[in-house]
Amino acid sequence: LLVAGEVRQFRLDLRVELTSSMTMSIGGNFTRFVAGVQAQSYTEFGFGGSLEVRFADPLGFNGRNWSIVASASMAQAAYDAPDPLVDPIVLRTQNDLNLGLILTIPLDNSLALIGQANFTQRTASLNTYAYEAFTTLVGIGWRF
């Protein structure tokens, strides 16, 4: 049962160029979601960061700078009431850990080959919502 609700979110991000080839980003967020059903309303806090490093083409493919971005984030959510359809006694809470790595290889001024790997781990007070996932993606990026 999905019930439409109202979201309030506050986010703060800071991006710092450490050197001409390295950029760091850090941030945090607060989310409050109020649903029509109390068991689907929650409060969430999160924080994370990333580090981008740009470097010379190691293969001499076309002389354009490649980049690699490593990121990590964590979030914690607490729901307002137990869900009577899942477990009427246990209040749902969850903790998320997300780790990511993106490699960008420019092919020309507008096209790039992109490889991405992500790991997500969710622990939860209800096993129904706990999981781990590792995903990968290879694609073409197009700037226009």
QUIQUISUL-V675308 format. One record per residue. RES is the residue in three letters. PSI is psi in whole degrees, -180 to 180 (NA if undefined). Layout:
RES/PSI, RES/PSI
This chain:
LEU/115, LEU/133, VAL/130, ALA/150, GLY/-162, GLU/135, VAL/135, ARG/129, GLN/140, PHE/130, ARG/140, LEU/126, ASP/143, LEU/128, ARG/128, VAL/128, GLU/106, LEU/-42, THR/180, SER/-14, SER/10, MET/127, THR/135, MET/140, SER/137, ILE/154, GLY/169, GLY/160, ASN/156, PHE/131, THR/136, ARG/118, PHE/123, VAL/115, ALA/170, GLY/-21, VAL/128, GLN/-33, ALA/-13, GLN/2, SER/141, TYR/165, THR/136, GLU/139, PHE/143, GLY/160, PHE/160, GLY/-180, GLY/167, SER/159, LEU/123, GLU/133, VAL/127, ARG/136, PHE/160, ALA/146, ASP/109, PRO/-16, LEU/-3, GLY/27, PHE/-54, ASN/7, GLY/2, ARG/149, ASN/134, TRP/167, SER/150, ILE/136, VAL/125, ALA/135, SER/156, ALA/142, SER/157, MET/148, ALA/147, GLN/128, ALA/143, ALA/128, TYR/155, ASP/-30, ALA/156, PRO/151, ASP/113, PRO/-20, LEU/-21, VAL/-57, ASP/109, PRO/-6, ILE/-42, VAL/126, LEU/131, ARG/129, THR/155, GLN/151, ASN/129, ASP/136, LEU/128, ASN/127, LEU/137, GLY/156, LEU/128, ILE/129, LEU/127, THR/125, ILE/106, PRO/135, LEU/-37, ASP/-160, ASN/-25, SER/-13, LEU/143, ALA/145, LEU/130, ILE/129, GLY/135, GLN/140, ALA/135, ASN/142, PHE/131, THR/133, GLN/121, ARG/122, THR/145, ALA/155, SER/-21, LEU/121, ASN/-24, THR/-32, TYR/-3, ALA/140, TYR/165, GLU/143, ALA/140, PHE/123, THR/150, THR/155, LEU/137, VAL/131, GLY/-179, ILE/129, GLY/141, TRP/118, ARG/127, PHE/NA
